[in-house]
Amino acid sequence: MKLPARPRQSRPPKPRTRAKRIAAAAGGFAIVLGLLFGYGYCFGGPVSRYLSGRIAARYVDGAYPGLDYTLRATDQSYGYRYIFEVQSTASPDTRFHIWVNMGRIAWDTYEVDVGSFANTRERLGQQLRQDVAAALAAAGMETPADTSYWMVVGGSGDTAVPAEGHPPFALDMPYDKGTLPPFAIEWEFTVGYDEVPDDLATAAAAWISRAKSAMDTAGIDIAAYQVTYRGTDASELYASPLIAAGDVPAAP
């Protein structure tokens, strides 16, 4: 009589086989982690962005206590670098950015944007640009495409324009075209070489005189004026000195 076959019992894996399986699993896990890290390094991710935002918020609370603000991510770069914008809920001009690099605060722009009144200058300059364009149009003058509005305080030589009679920049100061901080305007004209005026200095002085007259008519308080002529290749043909408003001769 034939005896029934014994059921086959599974044998425990050999030690070498078990080690290979563990190594393979660890290798696969490392590959997954590497892919996730590489993706996050290049493109960021919601988790790292959230954690970086928490780090930025803690930094603001410690560095600028008492500031009520909103925080939002504005950009992300390689290497888990996130940029967050901080905006005060009470002060329009209190707005700056924080860089968080690999979970650490790299720097913030408070001193540049708020402390030096860059945000204030930008806000006032945008409103001033509209009023100046309207004043020139009313005088039959076309605003050049390249027009700069910049603050003039101190300086030396041709750039020294006194700020007397102009209020200093102050955070959240209201816009009043008749009582402006010391703003200067520089107009840049691009001309072809067959269109260059015979006397660039005379042409620039005439433009400044007419522009100053248009500003006076519109009640716009500009501290200084400058005109620059450039060729079509962006080379500078002539730049007038920066002329304080009180030194501009009356338009003929």
Secondary structure as UniProt FT lines:
FT   HELIX           15..43
FT   HELIX           46..63
FT   TURN            65..66
FT   STRAND          69..77
FT   TURN            78..80
FT   STRAND          81..88
FT   TURN            92..93
FT   STRAND          95..101
FT   TURN            102..103
FT   STRAND          104..108
FT   HELIX           111..115
FT   HELIX           118..138
FT   TURN            139..140
FT   STRAND          146..151
FT   HELIX           157..159
FT   TURN            164..165
FT   TURN            171..172
FT   TURN            177..178
FT   STRAND          183..190
FT   TURN            193..194
FT   HELIX           200..218
FT   STRAND          224..230
FT   TURN            232..233
FT   STRAND          236..239
FT   STRAND          243..244
FT   HELIX           245..247
//
